[in-house]
Structures are given as C-alpha cells and as structure tokens.
Amino acid sequence: MSAVEGLIEAKGLVKRFGDFTAVAGIDVSVASGELFGFLGPNGAGKTSTMKMIGCVSPPTEGSLRVLGLDPVADGPEIRGRLGVVTQEDTLDIELTVFDNMIVYGRYFGISRAVLAERAAELLDFAQLSDRADSKVDPLSGGMKRRLTIARALINDPEIVLLDEPTTGLDPQARHMLWERLYQLKSRGKTQILTTHYMDEAEQLCDRLVIMDEGRIVAEGSPRALIAQHSTREVVEVRFPLGEDREHLVETYEECADRAEGLADRVLLYTSDGDATSSKLAALGVEEHNVLVRRSSLEDVFLRLTGRTLED
Amino acid sequence: MTAPPILRSYERQARVFARLWRGVAFSTFVVPLLYLGAMGFGLGSLVDDGAGASELGGLEYLVFVAPGLLCANIMLGAAGESLWPVLGGMKWQGTFNAMVTTPMRPADAFGGYVLWTMTRGAMTATSFVIVGALLGAVVSWWAVLAVPAAMLTALAFATPITAYSAGVETDESFSIIMRIAIIPMFLFSGVFFPLSQLPTALQPVAWLSPLWHGVELARGFTTGDFEVVASIGHGAVLLGVVTGGWVWGVRRFTERLAS
C-alpha cells in the first residue's frame, strides 16, 4: 500500500441490479482517521455503496480498493479488518447480549479468552454492562444500536462502517450514540457513515459527499459545502396553504440573493438575515411568520438537486 | 489454530441449542417412546396377528416400523429446521446477514447451518436406536450404522430445503411443501408398510423419495438383514441428493446475501 493511497479508494464505482442502477459511477477516497459521510435521501445509493465497501456486494463496474486490497478477491481478509453496523438490526435474538458479542467475535475466528475480555470492555463502552445477561429483544432501540456498534468493534477493526446508525431513534438516544461515535473518533478510528439527517452529517463528519440518484453531487467538509453552495443565513417565511407560491417567491426574492419555494415556506438566501427581515417587514410580512437561521447542508442539498432530503 | 469458517456458523447453532438442551433432550427420548409405543406395539399387535406378517419378511411389525419411524422423524425434524428458521435468519432476524459482514462467506453460513441440522438428526437417531434396542425394536449390532444413515437422510432434506427457503420472500409456500412433499413421503416411503403393498405403477414413484432410500438403508442396519450392494446404492442416491442440494444452497445463499 503506497503512502498516499487512502484506506478506501473508489473510481467510477457502479452497482446495478438488473436494469436498476443503484450507484452510477462515484469516486471516493477516505483517509485514515477520518469520519467520512455519505449524505443523501433514501434511494440515493448509500447502502449499496456501503455494501460494496463492506465487501458483501461485488461492484458491477469501476475500481475499488479497501485497505489496499481487492474486495472481490480478498473479501474475507478485508472483512476481518472492518466493523460493520448495518441499517437493519441483525442482532441474534436467540442469544443474550453477552453471547451476541462472543458468537459474533467467533465469526472472526478470535479465541474465546480474548473475546470474553473484549466483550466486557466493549459492553462497558456501549453502556450496556448491566444488561450483559439480558436477552436482546427487550432492549430499547437505542440500546440495540449501541450493542450493534459494540459488536462491530469486537475484532478491533481498522474501519467502522455505519449505515444509517440513528434512523428511527429518539433524539436522546441519537445524542447518546453520537457521543459514542465521537469517542471512537478521538481514539483515531476511521469511520464511514451514511445518513439522511443533515444535522447528523454536519455534527459528525469531517468530510462528506452528498449523493443523489446514485451520483455524487458535491464533496467537502460540511462548512466548506455550505460556504460554497449556500449563503451565510437563511430567512424562512411561512405562508398559509392555498397562497400562490410562485407569486410569493417572486415578491420576496428581491429581499435576498435568491429564493426557493417549498410547500409551506419560502426560503430566502442572504448574507444578512436581519436586513432581509426588515425588507420583508416593509412588504407587510408579519414577524411571527419569519425565521432567521444559519445555512445548513439541507440548503446545499436543495440548491444542488432542487429537492429536500426528506422527499 | 482457528476453526475453519464453516464451523463458526455451526458453533452459533450449537450455542443456541446449549441454552435449550434440557427441554430438547427430554423430547428427544420421549418421542421415540411415543412412536414406537403407538405404532410398534399398538398397531403392531394387530398386524402380527393378521395376514400382514408374511409381507414383512418374517419381521415383527415393531422391528419393521422402528427404522421407518426413525427416518421419518429425521425428515420431519430436518424439514422443520430448514423452512421457517432459514427464512427468519435471512429476513426477520438477519442472523445470516450478520455472518457475511465477517470473514465468513455465504457458503460457510450455509454449510454450518445444514451440518448442525445433521447433528440434530444424529441426536434423534441415537436416542431412537437406544430406545428401540431397549424395547426390542432394534435387533442387530449393525444398528450403530443406522445413525450415519439417518445423518445422511437429514442432510438430504436439509440441503435442498434450506437452499429453497434461503431464496423466498414469504413463508406462503412452506405449508404447501409440507402438504405436497413431506407428508406424502411420510406416508408412502416404506415407513409403515413395504412398497410392495403399493399399486405396481406407483412403486417407481416412491423410489424418487429420498426418505425411502433412508428407510431402506436404516432398516437393513437395525434388522441386521441387508445386502451390501443395495445399501451402497441407497447411500449413493442420498449422497447425490446432498451434493445437489449443497451446490444449490451455496448458490442461493450467495445470491441472497452477497448480490
């Protein structure tokens, strides 16, 4: 492995299922120690990409190197050095929390003595030590996700792949999980994350790509992406159902650099939110319908694709 | 030295079993008692006193039916392990999906699973032979070989059915398989009466049943009355089914888990 090569190098990577193209030619490079994200709506090709990187699903076209190896020829060796958190829970409901760690570790061929030690440590890390002898089923959604992450670390992986790790969790459970991922990052673990939550991507990722319909539409750090594709601030103007959106967009547009109409709101992109608010007030817009906020990745996605992430 | 990956999925099955073994061990010994009691003694007393005795080649009905019941139970057990739990492992619980995120390949997940089903068959067969011997239903020391015969029978059902279940999306077809394949085999594979009692035209159909080959093989051993060539033939047919089922299973697991 050459010194400049990343842990993951993809060029022109394509995945097709019959006539359906899930991933339509993407280039990705992930360096050691990075927390790298794939942000995009459902169906953008994130999971297919993760399965290729995880050496579970062979690429249809293009080149892919993981840890300097070929996923098709060296799948088992690479997988032995990865930690995988799949989107759906795949915990073993017929086993206890502790045995989930042991049995999964055995899949890697690790000895029972080493596993017992690591399992105890990792359950502690996942704040699940007191549930070690519990069955998996009664655990909350957040606990199951934390157990899945602990399980994925049993082989002390060089890269951790997390596919939509917080989907379906309540806000408190999400923050607890994010905090665990920060911990891993501070230990220098390379992590790759997919998400359709822009706040998650913004909070966690050093660098990310935005995916849409199997393609990468932008790449960079969250801050750089926002600076490049959006304005500093956004003024949201709510309007009642039934109003002529096109007309409102045209009317408000002159208060800002650019305007986008959503179903119930007009978004005004501006470097100075207060100035835009004043202009809106002069047009007779009531103050309680106006919200000034900072630009987010959601705005970047909307700019680049014309759609929102939740579509 | 680390175990080959196929044994790691086997070990998972064994660990789940280890949690439940007390209940299973009990039924493993009680089931042969119930079957041999009802069919061997209950029905047998009618058969042995009636016109049937000569058709059984001089065997007591209990002795005739014991290896049949043994293999029929092996078949039912293997089919049960190979239908719903396999679909569950693919779709509802993701047990197999978890395995292929590790160095294990789909072939390892499949192989370990069916080998465990075979091991369960060996446990059932062992208890059947022991209980049968105690009841006078097993009359030859060759009966020791009925255990590997039963294991081969278990694999002959486990491999193709596990392969099938791995590729389906719902369990709708499972009860149909039980009704149109498993139950007819149970009834018409020489378990309860010799094939010679079937209409002549139907006898060759029964030769297609892996269960019939298993029963013939096991019956030779538990009665001590077998022809080596015929036994090798039955074994070869079963081995052929296992080989085909294994190839199909590896393909279906790979398609399902790593496409």
Interface residues (C-beta under 8 A of the other chain):
Chain A: F17 G54 V56 S57 P58 G75 P76 E77 R79 G80 L82 V84 T86 E88 D89 T90 L91 D92 I93 E94 L95 D99 I102 V103 Y104 R106 Y107 F108 G109 S111 N155
Chain B: T2 A3 P5 R8 S9 E11 R12 R15 V16 R19 Q93 G94 T95 N97 A98 M99 V100 T101 T102 P103 M104 R105 L257 A258 S259
